[in-house]
């Protein structure tokens, strides 16, 4: 994590908010840029230079594009290529060279490059600005600090949601900074923090334990490990998104929702309408639709889907496991569209099958390498070394059973519906305030005692 959690909560964030609210509106973007750069540079001082280069590159290309429409397309192509080359070099250089060496027997030098935190997110935000500016969806941003604030904004800088400039360009100039909105942001932030600290971190301990056991597990243990990661990655990532959205509200910004209870999905298509919505939206707007979307013949549509999901897998990381994960979902989406959707399958069966598909997907996603995927899936489906159930599995059930049930409950919208009902009454609002304060105290206590545990999506 760029800051330790406690340093962020009780030092950086209060100072940043005080500075932000003390200055007049026309200085707020400059202050937001400054504190965001401090946030980023705290853990990666070298790569802040790379971020500043990205800001200067895309700001300059935007101004040039607006001033010379005759050469706008050339400027666009230049900006897109440079952005992708930077991302590609830092994220995929080692992977590409290693595989070239394996295929050819060459001995090209492979350097271990530290991945700049959040580079995939802020590069995609910069690309959305340049592409949509070319499409004339908004006027060019002439204020350097306003553009820099858009790229560096610390609430969602590290792990999203991916904010498109089209959605916030009016807010870069004026925004509502009411006490009511600030309070709403605090509630959302603490809810996200609680997801991360009280659910993701705790259930993640089960996954780490099972994962470290390798093939020396039972069928039940393998399933418990897979379920643990399924819940961990959801509460980890959706928790961060809630925190980012809450911080945005505290600063006067509205960010798009990034999750909509994906584990309630009744199909793979439905799952991806609910999971990491900002990434799915980005690929739809800037890859899938430009390729022709679904307004093409069947073969071209299959090609478009596979390209999008190959890129989606690669976006998550430079490893064959992520590529396989992307292709896995691409093939499933095609099968669902052209075959499964035409069959009279009961909705309950679709829910169960979708859940199974998603769990298997997370097995692929979390694997260290391709052979370990086969080992884990083999263990889950009857090939475990220790039979169906062993003493470890019973111990894990006893230790984590209640937490797994709690994770399942919070994966559905029942708690949100209860919250909506409570806030309509005075006594309910008082109770919610007490609960939020209590959750903050409990989270603080856990953060004091927990080891360093960053968000999973920091590495993407």
Beta strands, then each sheet from edge to edge (+ up, - down):
end
